Amino acid sequence: MSEELKQYVIEHKNLFWYTQDSKLDTISDNFLVETVLNYGDMNAVKRLFDIMGIKNVAKIFFDDINISERRKNNYQELALNYFSLLFNRYAP
């Protein structure tokens, strides 16, 4: 995890309230993307795109939802629909 991404996670640690502070820098990219897309505000999402790149976030998102129905269900219905449309349009 890059220093910029670590700082981002610390700034948004309220989204990861169930993760111990000492383990914030060990969360996976999949978990980070899932949490921010489900629970983050638009400023948090935009900042994530700036740090990781929209195409990389889209790849993580689509890889995650295509692994299994269970993983797909980790995303809220509105978030799943919105980001599917957004990524299909802006990060093909």
C-alpha positions as CSV (number, residue, x, y, z in Angstrom):
1,M,0.0,0.0,0.0
2,S,1.4,3.4,-1.0
3,E,1.9,6.1,1.5
4,E,-0.7,8.2,-0.2
5,L,-3.2,5.4,0.1
6,K,-2.3,4.8,3.7
7,Q,-2.9,8.5,4.4
8,Y,-6.3,8.2,2.6
9,V,-7.3,5.2,4.7
10,I,-6.4,7.1,7.9
11,E,-8.3,10.2,6.8
12,H,-11.4,8.0,6.2
13,K,-11.0,5.5,9.1
14,N,-14.6,6.2,10.1
15,L,-15.5,4.0,7.1
16,F,-13.4,1.2,8.6
17,W,-14.7,1.5,12.2
18,Y,-14.6,-2.3,12.8
19,T,-10.9,-2.5,11.8
20,Q,-8.3,-1.9,14.5
21,D,-6.2,1.3,13.9
22,S,-3.0,-0.8,13.9
23,K,-4.3,-2.9,11.0
24,L,-5.6,-0.1,8.7
25,D,-2.5,-0.2,6.6
26,T,-3.0,-3.9,5.9
27,I,-6.4,-3.8,4.3
28,S,-6.7,-5.2,0.8
29,D,-7.5,-3.1,-2.3
30,N,-10.7,-5.2,-2.8
31,F,-11.8,-4.4,0.8
32,L,-10.9,-0.7,0.4
33,V,-12.8,-0.3,-2.9
34,E,-15.9,-2.2,-1.7
35,T,-16.1,-0.1,1.5
36,V,-15.6,3.2,-0.1
37,L,-18.0,2.5,-3.0
38,N,-20.6,1.3,-0.5
39,Y,-20.3,3.8,2.3
40,G,-18.1,6.7,1.2
41,D,-19.4,10.1,0.1
42,M,-18.7,11.4,-3.4
43,N,-15.6,13.3,-2.2
44,A,-14.1,10.1,-0.8
45,V,-14.9,8.2,-4.1
46,K,-13.3,11.0,-6.2
47,R,-10.2,11.0,-4.1
48,L,-10.0,7.2,-4.4
49,F,-10.2,7.6,-8.1
50,D,-7.4,10.2,-8.0
51,I,-5.1,7.9,-6.0
52,M,-5.8,4.5,-7.5
53,G,-7.1,5.6,-11.0
54,I,-10.6,5.1,-12.1
55,K,-9.6,2.2,-14.4
56,N,-7.9,0.3,-11.6
57,V,-10.9,0.8,-9.3
58,A,-13.2,-0.3,-12.1
59,K,-11.1,-3.5,-12.6
60,I,-11.1,-4.3,-8.9
61,F,-14.9,-3.7,-8.8
62,F,-15.7,-5.9,-11.8
63,D,-13.3,-8.6,-10.8
64,D,-15.0,-8.6,-7.3
65,I,-18.6,-8.8,-8.6
66,N,-17.7,-11.5,-11.2
67,I,-16.0,-13.9,-8.7
68,S,-19.3,-15.1,-7.2
69,E,-22.8,-14.1,-6.4
70,R,-21.8,-13.9,-2.7
71,R,-19.1,-11.3,-3.5
72,K,-21.5,-9.4,-5.7
73,N,-24.0,-9.2,-2.8
74,N,-21.3,-7.4,-0.7
75,Y,-22.2,-4.3,-2.6
76,Q,-25.4,-2.4,-1.9
77,E,-27.9,-2.6,-4.7
78,L,-27.7,1.1,-5.5
79,A,-23.9,1.2,-5.4
80,L,-23.7,-1.8,-7.6
81,N,-26.0,-0.3,-10.2
82,Y,-24.5,3.2,-10.1
83,F,-20.9,2.1,-10.3
84,S,-21.6,-0.5,-13.0
85,L,-23.0,2.3,-15.1
86,L,-20.3,4.8,-14.3
87,F,-17.4,2.4,-14.9
88,N,-19.0,1.0,-18.2
89,R,-19.2,4.6,-19.4
90,Y,-15.9,6.1,-18.2
91,A,-13.5,3.2,-17.6
92,P,-14.3,0.7,-20.4
